[in-house]
Amino acid sequence: EGEVAAPKGEPGLRAAFTGRGATLEGAKPGDAPVRIDEIEAQLRLHEGLRIEKLRLKGPALEAEMTGLLADPQDPKGLKLDVRGRGTAVRTGLRLWPQAVAPPVRNFLVDNLKAGSVDSISIHVAMTGADITAAIGDGPIPDEALNLKFALSNAVLSAAEGLPPLSHAVVTGVVTGTRAAITAPGGRVEMPDGRTLAASEGSF
């Protein structure tokens, strides 16, 4: 429920709404749907769609974002700031825009199996040309993206054929030109039943 209004003396329209009981598909086929219990949004329709506030809350989700879409000067560009915490890892990956650092996102979607997002911040300032380049594996400016995350109790498959790393603390920084993921400690459950301690992992 909500409303759309044309404030006197202000160009464009303003919209505000709340909702409950939404679901999103998982990050990849086979993932459980993402449940959203509460939605709250404040939008402005003037020179594009300005997201002044979008808050999502669910059993494994707590995130808030602002941004600008469909800017008349760059209709295909994307400006977005996302902040989250207390969110399940697979839910966090679902909220990661597919056009933002696709190689890193795809690696984590395929290999980061479980855990909790202690904190995540995504700052995106991509032009339409940047998005086209990113989807096509081309370079984008370093300043077009700044993504930081911290995970706990993560389960990460570092490489095909290796046992997964579990109980890991994982941190990551991704920009337009580089990505660094570190896992300073964790456990590896070997096929023969042994448990190994892993340390100083980095990708």
Protein Blocks (a to p, Z undefined) as FASTA:
>chain_A
ZZddddehiacjddddddehiacddfbehiacdddfbdcdddddeeiaadfbdcdddfkb
ccdddddehifklmmbccdddddehiafklmmmmmcfkgokllmmmmmmmmmbdcdfbdc
ddddddfklmmmmmnopacdfklpccddddehiacdfbghiacdehiacdddddfkbccd
ddfbccdddfkopacddehiaZZ
